[in-house]
């Protein structure tokens, strides 16, 4: 509900949220007619419907989806759990989810789990308590299997996006992260690089783990076996990428000539560390990221990376959730969307 603002300079319409009764009074129709129009029910002529919608727009009326859901027993709210709202990757997902949900007449409640991700039982249950009809999860770690299984057993529709906990009867949308990582590693190998290091994301994230597996598979196929001093696990942040790169530089006298990173934030931090060490990118060290978030294409960065279709992932997650709400008996589905290796300035042919 809106918060009342006192003062003669503010119009009455902005002082509080417009109500069904106000729309009905101004449109000269009954409250029931307005309710029918807002809930897209039959029984109202097209001319009257258009008139009511015009008046509703003029007074700034917005249907209260939660209250409507409580009255009908059919909530019009989706719950979305984000891994890290400070990572530009996740607001893009959230924006797509909110837009797709709004088109279907749903609101979205957000929960943010922080840099380390993972699900918090209290936060997830709070979304359920707020009448979320279905949950879209992006922050789950492999250790969250028991919590998600509990939700599924309770009949809560769950969609796993980007990350997943294997073996659960829940829908999933994302990309083939192992295939994307293989393409990134093959790009470096094909450019002649043999001194390759990896700054991996947290192994508890299925997406990060699959990327690391893909990197290592391609390197092994050409006889490259990075030692433990050439592989570091990082949090998915710029600061962690910086420290991870410093660890690589301190481990040997000779720096790595190419680095595969678990995401773009790690890559950006690594580039800063290499520059501070007096190394040129890509002249001395080639760097590959993953995700293709907004700064990757900046002319000051021009990061080689793997592009994820973030908007398509968000919209597909909403579609899966709505399908599950319409028919809870359908088999869980996997939606694997296409990715793309984007080659830019931060990688070059090996010297």
Helices and strands as residue ranges (DSSP letters): G 12-14, H 20-27, H 31-38, H 46-59, H 65-72, E 77-82, H 88-103, E 107-112, H 121-129, E 134-137, G 142-144, H 145-153, E 157-161, E 171-174, H 177-190, E 196-200, H 206-221, G 228-230, E 231-233, H 238-251, E 258-261, H 264-276, E 286-288, G 294-297, E 305-307, H 310-326, E 334-336, E 340-342
